[in-house]
Amino acid sequence: MKCSKTLAFKNIAGFLLGALLLVHGTATAQDTPVFDRLKNQFEEARVFSASFVHEYNDTFTGEQQLTEGTIWVGQDQYKMQSGGNLMVVDGNVSRVYDSSKERVIVSDYVEEEDDFAPSRMLQGVDDTYSVSEASEGDQTIIRLVSEDPFAVFMQVTIFVDARGIPLRIEAIDQVENELITYFENGEFETETADTFEFRHPEGVEWIDLRHGS
C-alpha cells in the first residue's frame, strides 16, 4: 500500500465512517428493525464509539497493514485516535495531528476526492447495491453487493449484534483488496461538547492547506 502514514490514517477513518453511514443510508429502503435502529441512532444525534482493529490485505503484493485505536462516529463528523495520532473531521475541515512529526495538518475535507469517503459509498445505495440480511445466532449479517465498476467497494458485509451494535465490517474493493475492521466495546452514546474536540500538545507546527488560507 503505497501511501504516507497520514494518508493511510485518513483513509482508514474515512472507510470506517463510510461503511457505517452506508448502513445508515440504506435503512429507509430496507425497513427492517436492524436498519431502523441504526438509522434512528444517527438521526437522534447519537455517536457510535468503539475500539477497533483495522486490517488491510493487499491481494497483489500480499502486504498486510494493521491499525488499532478508537473511533467516534456521528451523523456528519467523526474522530479517530490511533497511537499518538488524532484526526477530527467535521464534514468541511479535516484536522490531523501527526505525533511522529509533531505537527497538525489542516485541510479542506472534500469527499469526492477521498476514495473511502461516505459520499462515494452513498452514491450507489439506492440503485447499484443489492442488499440482503440474514440472522446467524444472535447476530444479523447485512450484505451489500454492487456490480457498478465505479463503486468503491464490490461488497460490504456488516455484522451487527442483537443490540444493533456493529461488531465487524468486511469490505472488498474493486481490485479485490480486503479491508476488515473489528469493533470492541462499541456503543451509541450521547454527544457532548468535547466528543469531537481536537486536542493536541502545545507548541506543535501547524500546516494549513485550505484554499484561501
Accessible surface in RSA format (square Angstrom, percent):
REM  Atomic radii and reference values for relative SASA: ProtOr
REM  Chains: A
REM  Algorithm: Lee & Richards
REM  Probe-radius: 1.40
REM  Slices: 20
REM RES _ NUM      All-atoms   Total-Side   Main-Chain    Non-polar    All polar
REM                ABS   REL    ABS   REL    ABS   REL    ABS   REL    ABS   REL
RES MET A   1    52.41  27.1  22.55  14.9  29.86  71.1  29.50  25.1  22.92  30.4
RES LYS A   2   214.22 104.5 172.99 106.1  41.23  98.2 123.81 111.4  90.40  96.3
RES CYS A   3    43.44  32.9   7.62   8.5  35.82  84.2  16.90  42.8  26.54  28.6
RES SER A   4    69.64  58.9  52.13  69.6  17.51  40.3  53.98 114.9  15.67  21.9
RES LYS A   5   174.65  85.2 162.74  99.9  11.90  28.3 112.24 101.0  62.41  66.5
RES THR A   6    23.82  16.9  20.37  20.7   3.45   8.2  17.99  24.2   5.84   8.8
RES LEU A   7    85.25  47.5  83.75  59.9   1.50   3.8  84.98  59.7   0.27   0.7
RES ALA A   8     4.85   4.5   4.85   7.5   0.00   0.0   4.85   6.8   0.00   0.0
RES PHE A   9    12.38   6.2  10.06   6.2   2.32   6.0  11.99   7.3   0.39   1.1
RES LYS A  10    50.77  24.8  50.59  31.0   0.18   0.4  16.36  14.7  34.42  36.7
RES ASN A  11    22.40  15.4  21.95  21.2   0.45   1.1   1.90   4.6  20.50  19.8
RES ILE A  12     9.29   5.3   8.01   6.0   1.28   3.1   9.29   6.7   0.00   0.0
RES ALA A  13     0.00   0.0   0.00   0.0   0.00   0.0   0.00   0.0   0.00   0.0
RES GLY A  14     0.00   0.0   0.00   N/A   0.00   0.0   0.00   0.0   0.00   0.0
RES PHE A  15     0.30   0.2   0.30   0.2   0.00   0.0   0.30   0.2   0.00   0.0
RES LEU A  16     0.00   0.0   0.00   0.0   0.00   0.0   0.00   0.0   0.00   0.0
RES LEU A  17     7.44   4.1   7.44   5.3   0.00   0.0   7.44   5.2   0.00   0.0
RES GLY A  18     0.00   0.0   0.00   N/A   0.00   0.0   0.00   0.0   0.00   0.0
RES ALA A  19     0.00   0.0   0.00   0.0   0.00   0.0   0.00   0.0   0.00   0.0
RES LEU A  20     3.94   2.2   3.37   2.4   0.58   1.5   3.37   2.4   0.58   1.6
RES LEU A  21    11.84   6.6  11.84   8.5   0.00   0.0  11.84   8.3   0.00   0.0
RES LEU A  22     0.00   0.0   0.00   0.0   0.00   0.0   0.00   0.0   0.00   0.0
RES VAL A  23     1.47   1.0   1.47   1.3   0.00   0.0   1.47   1.3   0.00   0.0
RES HIS A  24    30.81  16.8  28.10  19.5   2.72   6.9  13.52  13.9  17.29  20.1
RES GLY A  25    33.26  41.0   0.00   N/A  33.26  41.0  15.11  41.5  18.15  40.6
RES THR A  26     1.12   0.8   1.12   1.1   0.00   0.0   1.12   1.5   0.00   0.0
RES ALA A  27     0.00   0.0   0.00   0.0   0.00   0.0   0.00   0.0   0.00   0.0
RES THR A  28    97.49  69.3  82.11  83.2  15.38  36.6  77.05 103.5  20.43  30.9
RES ALA A  29    71.81  66.0  34.30  52.9  37.51  85.3  45.16  63.6  26.65  70.6
RES GLN A  30    61.94  34.6  45.90  33.5  16.04  38.2   1.67   3.6  60.27  45.7
RES ASP A  31   110.70  77.5  91.33  90.9  19.36  45.8  22.83  53.7  87.87  87.6
RES THR A  32    31.79  22.6  30.89  31.3   0.90   2.1  31.79  42.7   0.00   0.0
RES PRO A  33    94.02  68.5  88.24  80.4   5.77  21.0  93.88  77.5   0.14   0.9
RES VAL A  34     9.01   5.9   9.01   8.2   0.00   0.0   9.01   7.8   0.00   0.0
RES PHE A  35     0.45   0.2   0.45   0.3   0.00   0.0   0.45   0.3   0.00   0.0
RES ASP A  36    49.14  34.4  48.69  48.5   0.45   1.1  16.55  38.9  32.59  32.5
RES ARG A  37    93.26  39.2  90.30  46.0   2.97   7.1  55.49  75.8  37.78  22.9
RES LEU A  38     3.80   2.1   3.76   2.7   0.03   0.1   3.80   2.7   0.00   0.0
RES LYS A  39    46.16  22.5  46.16  28.3   0.00   0.0  19.22  17.3  26.95  28.7
RES ASN A  40    69.44  47.9  69.01  66.7   0.43   1.0  10.45  25.1  58.99  57.0
RES GLN A  41    48.27  27.0  47.85  35.0   0.42   1.0   6.14  13.1  42.12  31.9
RES PHE A  42     1.62   0.8   1.62   1.0   0.00   0.0   1.62   1.0   0.00   0.0
RES GLU A  43    86.04  49.4  59.35  44.9  26.69  63.6  19.32  37.4  66.72  54.5
RES GLU A  44   121.07  69.5  96.42  72.9  24.65  58.7  42.19  81.6  78.88  64.4
RES ALA A  45    59.24  54.5  51.10  78.9   8.14  18.5  56.24  79.2   3.00   8.0
RES ARG A  46    71.97  30.2  71.51  36.5   0.46   1.1  16.16  22.1  55.80  33.8
RES VAL A  47     0.74   0.5   0.74   0.7   0.00   0.0   0.74   0.6   0.00   0.0
RES PHE A  48     0.15   0.1   0.15   0.1   0.00   0.0   0.15   0.1   0.00   0.0
RES SER A  49    10.24   8.7  10.12  13.5   0.12   0.3   4.31   9.2   5.93   8.3
RES ALA A  50     3.81   3.5   0.00   0.0   3.81   8.7   3.49   4.9   0.33   0.9
RES SER A  51    44.95  38.0  43.42  58.0   1.53   3.5  19.41  41.3  25.54  35.8
RES PHE A  52     4.65   2.3   0.00   0.0   4.65  12.1   1.87   1.1   2.78   8.0
RES VAL A  53    59.59  39.2  59.58  53.9   0.01   0.0  59.58  51.8   0.01   0.0
RES HIS A  54     2.92   1.6   2.92   2.0   0.00   0.0   1.12   1.2   1.80   2.1
RES GLU A  55    31.22  17.9  31.22  23.6   0.00   0.0   0.00   0.0  31.22  25.5
RES TYR A  56    19.68   9.2  19.68  11.2   0.00   0.0   6.27   4.7  13.41  16.5
RES ASN A  57    27.30  18.8  27.29  26.4   0.01   0.0  18.76  45.2   8.54   8.3
RES ASP A  58    17.97  12.6  15.80  15.7   2.17   5.1   0.00   0.0  17.97  17.9
RES THR A  59    83.74  59.6  48.86  49.5  34.88  83.1  50.76  68.2  32.97  49.8
RES PHE A  60   189.70  94.9 159.35  98.7  30.35  79.0 165.35 100.3  24.35  69.7
RES THR A  61    86.06  61.2  47.84  48.5  38.22  91.1  55.98  75.2  30.08  45.5
RES GLY A  62    64.23  79.2   0.00   N/A  64.23  79.2  34.53  94.8  29.70  66.5
RES GLU A  63    74.37  42.7  63.92  48.4  10.45  24.9  34.99  67.7  39.38  32.1
RES GLN A  64   100.52  56.2  71.95  52.6  28.57  68.0  19.53  41.6  81.00  61.4
RES GLN A  65    49.86  27.9  45.56  33.3   4.30  10.2  23.86  50.8  26.00  19.7
RES LEU A  66   109.29  60.9  79.10  56.6  30.19  75.9  79.27  55.7  30.02  80.8
RES THR A  67    22.28  15.8  16.98  17.2   5.30  12.6  16.34  22.0   5.93   9.0
RES GLU A  68   120.21  69.0 115.08  87.1   5.13  12.2  30.32  58.6  89.89  73.4
RES GLY A  69    18.48  22.8   0.00   N/A  18.48  22.8  14.67  40.3   3.81   8.5
RES THR A  70    43.59  31.0  43.32  43.9   0.27   0.7  18.00  24.2  25.59  38.7
RES ILE A  71     0.00   0.0   0.00   0.0   0.00   0.0   0.00   0.0   0.00   0.0
RES TRP A  72    47.26  19.0  47.26  22.9   0.00   0.0  31.53  16.8  15.74  25.5
RES VAL A  73     0.00   0.0   0.00   0.0   0.00   0.0   0.00   0.0   0.00   0.0
RES GLY A  74     2.72   3.4   0.00   N/A   2.72   3.4   2.72   7.5   0.00   0.0
RES GLN A  75    83.41  46.6  71.99  52.6  11.42  27.2  20.23  43.1  63.19  47.9
RES ASP A  76    99.25  69.5  89.09  88.7  10.16  24.0  36.05  84.9  63.19  63.0
RES GLN A  77    38.98  21.8  38.04  27.8   0.94   2.2   2.94   6.2  36.04  27.3
RES TYR A  78     0.12   0.1   0.12   0.1   0.00   0.0   0.04   0.0   0.08   0.1
RES LYS A  79    23.50  11.5  23.50  14.4   0.00   0.0   1.21   1.1  22.28  23.7
RES MET A  80     0.00   0.0   0.00   0.0   0.00   0.0   0.00   0.0   0.00   0.0
RES GLN A  81    80.98  45.3  79.76  58.3   1.23   2.9   9.14  19.4  71.84  54.5
RES SER A  82    15.59  13.2  13.10  17.5   2.49   5.7   1.49   3.2  14.10  19.8
RES GLY A  83    70.23  86.6   0.00   N/A  70.23  86.6  46.45 127.5  23.78  53.3
RES GLY A  84    45.96  56.7   0.00   N/A  45.96  56.7  27.77  76.2  18.20  40.8
RES ASN A  85    40.50  27.9  40.31  39.0   0.19   0.5   1.73   4.2  38.78  37.5
RES LEU A  86    13.79   7.7  13.79   9.9   0.00   0.0  13.79   9.7   0.00   0.0
RES MET A  87     0.75   0.4   0.75   0.5   0.00   0.0   0.75   0.6   0.00   0.0
RES VAL A  88     7.28   4.8   7.22   6.5   0.06   0.1   7.22   6.3   0.06   0.2
RES VAL A  89     1.92   1.3   1.92   1.7   0.00   0.0   1.92   1.7   0.00   0.0
RES ASP A  90    59.56  41.7  45.33  45.1  14.23  33.6  19.68  46.3  39.88  39.8
RES GLY A  91    31.28  38.6   0.00   N/A  31.28  38.6  16.55  45.4  14.73  33.0
RES ASN A  92   109.55  75.5 102.63  99.2   6.92  16.7  22.76  54.8  86.79  83.9
RES VAL A  93    20.46  13.5  20.46  18.5   0.00   0.0  20.46  17.8   0.00   0.0
RES SER A  94     0.45   0.4   0.45   0.6   0.00   0.0   0.09   0.2   0.36   0.5
RES ARG A  95    67.56  28.4  67.56  34.4   0.00   0.0   5.97   8.2  61.60  37.3
RES VAL A  96     3.94   2.6   3.94   3.6   0.00   0.0   3.94   3.4   0.00   0.0
RES TYR A  97    18.42   8.6  18.42  10.5   0.00   0.0   8.99   6.8   9.43  11.6
RES ASP A  98    11.72   8.2  10.98  10.9   0.73   1.7   3.97   9.3   7.75   7.7
RES SER A  99    41.41  35.0  29.52  39.4  11.90  27.4  15.36  32.7  26.05  36.5
RES SER A 100    88.50  74.8  47.01  62.7  41.49  95.6  51.27 109.2  37.23  52.2
RES LYS A 101   125.98  61.5 103.15  63.3  22.83  54.4  67.00  60.3  58.97  62.8
RES GLU A 102   114.19  65.6 111.01  84.0   3.19   7.6  24.06  46.5  90.13  73.6
RES ARG A 103    52.89  22.2  52.89  27.0   0.00   0.0   1.68   2.3  51.21  31.0
RES VAL A 104     0.00   0.0   0.00   0.0   0.00   0.0   0.00   0.0   0.00   0.0
RES ILE A 105    24.89  14.2  24.40  18.2   0.49   1.2  24.40  17.6   0.49   1.3
RES VAL A 106     2.85   1.9   2.85   2.6   0.00   0.0   2.85   2.5   0.00   0.0
RES SER A 107    16.72  14.1  16.72  22.3   0.00   0.0  14.71  31.3   2.01   2.8
RES ASP A 108    54.03  37.8  38.76  38.6  15.28  36.1  16.45  38.7  37.58  37.5
RES TYR A 109    21.62  10.1   8.61   4.9  13.01  33.9   9.58   7.2  12.03  14.8
RES VAL A 110    58.43  38.4  49.12  44.5   9.31  22.4  52.04  45.2   6.39  17.3
RES GLU A 111    52.28  30.0  50.20  38.0   2.08   5.0   9.57  18.5  42.72  34.9
RES GLU A 112   100.98  58.0  96.46  73.0   4.52  10.8  48.03  92.9  52.94  43.2
RES GLU A 113   144.69  83.1 109.88  83.1  34.81  82.9  45.13  87.3  99.56  81.3
RES ASP A 114    20.05  14.0  15.58  15.5   4.47  10.6  14.76  34.7   5.28   5.3
RES ASP A 115    86.37  60.5  83.31  82.9   3.06   7.2  17.10  40.2  69.27  69.1
RES PHE A 116    21.64  10.8  21.64  13.4   0.00   0.0  21.64  13.1   0.00   0.0
RES ALA A 117     0.00   0.0   0.00   0.0   0.00   0.0   0.00   0.0   0.00   0.0
RES PRO A 118     3.96   2.9   3.96   3.6   0.00   0.0   3.96   3.3   0.00   0.0
RES SER A 119    22.31  18.9  18.23  24.3   4.08   9.4  21.67  46.1   0.64   0.9
RES ARG A 120    78.92  33.1  71.55  36.5   7.37  17.6  10.09  13.8  68.83  41.7
RES MET A 121     0.45   0.2   0.00   0.0   0.45   1.1   0.42   0.4   0.02   0.0
RES LEU A 122    64.95  36.2  52.48  37.5  12.47  31.4  52.65  37.0  12.30  33.1
RES GLN A 123   125.29  70.1  92.46  67.6  32.83  78.2  46.67  99.3  78.61  59.6
RES GLY A 124     7.50   9.3   0.00   N/A   7.50   9.3   6.36  17.4   1.15   2.6
RES VAL A 125    11.88   7.8   6.69   6.1   5.19  12.5   6.69   5.8   5.19  14.1
RES ASP A 126   128.54  90.0  95.28  94.8  33.26  78.6  34.53  81.3  94.01  93.8
RES ASP A 127   120.65  84.5  84.45  84.1  36.20  85.6  40.92  96.3  79.73  79.5
RES THR A 128    41.97  29.9  25.53  25.9  16.45  39.2  32.53  43.7   9.44  14.3
RES TYR A 129    15.83   7.4   1.90   1.1  13.93  36.2   2.41   1.8  13.42  16.5
RES SER A 130    75.03  63.4  65.17  87.0   9.86  22.7  55.09 117.3  19.94  27.9
RES VAL A 131    33.84  22.3   4.55   4.1  29.29  70.6   5.10   4.4  28.74  78.0
RES SER A 132    64.90  54.8  57.89  77.3   7.01  16.1  49.95 106.4  14.95  20.9
RES GLU A 133    67.37  38.7  33.31  25.2  34.06  81.1  18.47  35.7  48.89  39.9
RES ALA A 134    50.36  46.3  42.95  66.3   7.41  16.9  50.25  70.8   0.11   0.3
RES SER A 135    98.65  83.4  66.79  89.1  31.86  73.4  33.69  71.7  64.96  91.0
RES GLU A 136   115.92  66.6 106.84  80.8   9.07  21.6  39.38  76.2  76.53  62.5
RES GLY A 137    81.29 100.2   0.00   N/A  81.29 100.2  45.86 125.9  35.43  79.3
RES ASP A 138   108.32  75.9  90.88  90.5  17.44  41.3  41.08  96.7  67.24  67.1
RES GLN A 139    57.00  31.9  54.76  40.0   2.24   5.3   6.06  12.9  50.95  38.6
RES THR A 140    17.80  12.7  17.74  18.0   0.06   0.1   0.86   1.2  16.93  25.6
RES ILE A 141     6.31   3.6   5.97   4.4   0.34   0.8   5.97   4.3   0.34   0.9
RES ILE A 142     0.00   0.0   0.00   0.0   0.00   0.0   0.00   0.0   0.00   0.0
RES ARG A 143    95.61  40.1  95.15  48.5   0.46   1.1  22.25  30.4  73.36  44.5
RES LEU A 144     0.00   0.0   0.00   0.0   0.00   0.0   0.00   0.0   0.00   0.0
RES VAL A 145    56.78  37.4  54.64  49.5   2.15   5.2  54.64  47.5   2.15   5.8
RES SER A 146     5.48   4.6   0.00   0.0   5.48  12.6   0.52   1.1   4.96   6.9
RES GLU A 147   166.15  95.4 135.43 102.5  30.72  73.1  58.20 112.6 107.96  88.1
RES ASP A 148    43.51  30.5  35.00  34.8   8.50  20.1  13.18  31.0  30.32  30.2
RES PRO A 149   100.69  73.4  79.97  72.9  20.72  75.3  84.32  69.6  16.37 101.7
RES PHE A 150   182.32  91.2 155.52  96.3  26.80  69.7 160.60  97.4  21.73  62.2
RES ALA A 151    11.03  10.1   2.92   4.5   8.12  18.5   9.61  13.5   1.42   3.8
RES VAL A 152    23.68  15.6  14.35  13.0   9.33  22.5  21.04  18.3   2.64   7.2
RES PHE A 153     0.00   0.0   0.00   0.0   0.00   0.0   0.00   0.0   0.00   0.0
RES MET A 154    56.07  29.0  55.86  37.0   0.21   0.5  25.26  21.5  30.81  40.8
RES GLN A 155    61.93  34.6  61.76  45.1   0.17   0.4   5.54  11.8  56.39  42.8
RES VAL A 156     0.00   0.0   0.00   0.0   0.00   0.0   0.00   0.0   0.00   0.0
RES THR A 157     6.29   4.5   6.29   6.4   0.00   0.0   2.66   3.6   3.63   5.5
RES ILE A 158     0.19   0.1   0.19   0.1   0.00   0.0   0.19   0.1   0.00   0.0
RES PHE A 159    19.09   9.5  19.09  11.8   0.00   0.0  19.09  11.6   0.00   0.0
RES VAL A 160     0.00   0.0   0.00   0.0   0.00   0.0   0.00   0.0   0.00   0.0
RES ASP A 161    20.59  14.4  19.73  19.6   0.86   2.0  13.46  31.7   7.13   7.1
RES ALA A 162    74.26  68.3  46.09  71.1  28.17  64.1  55.30  77.9  18.96  50.2
RES ARG A 163   160.00  67.2 137.56  70.1  22.44  53.4  77.97 106.6  82.03  49.7
RES GLY A 164     2.93   3.6   0.00   N/A   2.93   3.6   0.95   2.6   1.98   4.4
RES ILE A 165    11.27   6.4  11.27   8.4   0.00   0.0  11.27   8.1   0.00   0.0
RES PRO A 166     0.98   0.7   0.79   0.7   0.19   0.7   0.79   0.7   0.19   1.2
RES LEU A 167    54.78  30.5  50.78  36.3   4.00  10.0  50.78  35.7   4.00  10.8
RES ARG A 168    63.22  26.5  63.22  32.2   0.00   0.0   3.35   4.6  59.88  36.3
RES ILE A 169     0.01   0.0   0.01   0.0   0.00   0.0   0.01   0.0   0.00   0.0
RES GLU A 170    50.53  29.0  49.15  37.2   1.38   3.3   7.87  15.2  42.66  34.8
RES ALA A 171     0.61   0.6   0.00   0.0   0.61   1.4   0.53   0.7   0.08   0.2
RES ILE A 172    58.59  33.3  58.59  43.6   0.00   0.0  58.59  42.2   0.00   0.0
RES ASP A 173    19.09  13.4  19.09  19.0   0.00   0.0   7.96  18.7  11.13  11.1
RES GLN A 174    65.51  36.6  45.66  33.4  19.84  47.2  29.53  62.8  35.98  27.3
RES VAL A 175   106.02  69.8  88.80  80.4  17.22  41.5  95.14  82.7  10.88  29.5
RES GLU A 176   109.29  62.7 104.96  79.4   4.33  10.3  21.69  42.0  87.60  71.5
RES ASN A 177    13.05   9.0  13.05  12.6   0.00   0.0   0.00   0.0  13.05  12.6
RES GLU A 178    61.91  35.5  61.91  46.8   0.00   0.0   9.82  19.0  52.09  42.5
RES LEU A 179     2.92   1.6   2.92   2.1   0.00   0.0   2.92   2.1   0.00   0.0
RES ILE A 180    15.80   9.0  15.80  11.8   0.00   0.0  15.80  11.4   0.00   0.0
RES THR A 181     0.00   0.0   0.00   0.0   0.00   0.0   0.00   0.0   0.00   0.0
RES TYR A 182    91.13  42.5  90.50  51.5   0.63   1.7  63.32  47.6  27.81  34.3
RES PHE A 183    13.18   6.6   0.71   0.4  12.47  32.4   0.76   0.5  12.42  35.5
RES GLU A 184   115.04  66.0 110.22  83.4   4.82  11.5  35.49  68.7  79.55  64.9
RES ASN A 185   131.14  90.4  98.14  94.8  32.99  79.4  37.88  91.2  93.25  90.1
RES GLY A 186     9.77  12.1   0.00   N/A   9.77  12.1   0.26   0.7   9.52  21.3
RES GLU A 187    86.70  49.8  86.51  65.4   0.20   0.5  16.02  31.0  70.68  57.7
RES PHE A 188    16.67   8.3   4.23   2.6  12.44  32.4   4.23   2.6  12.44  35.6
RES GLU A 189    49.71  28.5  46.39  35.1   3.33   7.9  22.52  43.6  27.19  22.2
RES THR A 190    93.53  66.5  83.80  85.0   9.72  23.2  64.33  86.4  29.19  44.1
RES GLU A 191    70.41  40.4  52.66  39.8  17.75  42.3  13.41  25.9  57.00  46.5
RES THR A 192    77.65  55.2  64.84  65.7  12.82  30.5  69.36  93.2   8.29  12.5
RES ALA A 193   114.46 105.2  68.34 105.5  46.11 104.9  81.28 114.5  33.17  87.9
RES ASP A 194    67.15  47.0  60.75  60.5   6.40  15.1  15.52  36.5  51.64  51.5
RES THR A 195    11.87   8.4   4.06   4.1   7.81  18.6   8.35  11.2   3.52   5.3
RES PHE A 196    23.46  11.7  11.25   7.0  12.21  31.8  12.77   7.7  10.70  30.6
RES GLU A 197    76.37  43.8  66.26  50.1  10.11  24.1  29.54  57.1  46.83  38.2
RES PHE A 198    34.33  17.2  15.01   9.3  19.32  50.3  15.01   9.1  19.32  55.3
RES ARG A 199   152.98  64.2 140.24  71.5  12.74  30.3  63.25  86.4  89.73  54.4
RES HIS A 200    61.43  33.6  35.65  24.8  25.78  66.0  25.56  26.3  35.87  41.7
RES PRO A 201    69.16  50.4  57.09  52.0  12.07  43.9  68.78  56.8   0.38   2.4
RES GLU A 202   172.82  99.2 144.72 109.5  28.10  66.9  61.03 118.0 111.79  91.3
RES GLY A 203    86.71 106.9   0.00   N/A  86.71 106.9  42.71 117.2  44.00  98.5
RES VAL A 204    20.84  13.7   5.85   5.3  14.98  36.1   8.46   7.3  12.38  33.6
RES GLU A 205   101.99  58.6  90.01  68.1  11.98  28.5  42.33  81.9  59.67  48.7
RES TRP A 206   126.44  50.7  99.30  48.1  27.14  63.7  87.86  46.8  38.58  62.6
RES ILE A 207    48.69  27.7  45.53  33.9   3.16   7.6  48.69  35.1   0.00   0.0
RES ASP A 208    61.17  42.8  35.50  35.3  25.67  60.7  22.42  52.8  38.75  38.7
RES LEU A 209   109.79  61.1  86.43  61.8  23.36  58.7  91.49  64.3  18.30  49.2
RES ARG A 210    77.68  32.6  71.43  36.4   6.25  14.9  10.42  14.2  67.26  40.8
RES HIS A 211   168.65  92.2 142.27  98.9  26.38  67.5  97.40 100.4  71.26  82.9
RES GLY A 212    91.75 113.1   0.00   N/A  91.75 113.1  43.75 120.1  48.00 107.5
RES SER A 213    93.32  78.9  17.67  23.6  75.66 174.3  44.20  94.1  49.13  68.8
END  Absolute sums over single chains surface
CHAIN  1 A    10734.0       8440.1       2293.9       5269.1       5464.8
END  Absolute sums over all chains
TOTAL         10734.0       8440.1       2293.9       5269.1       5464.8
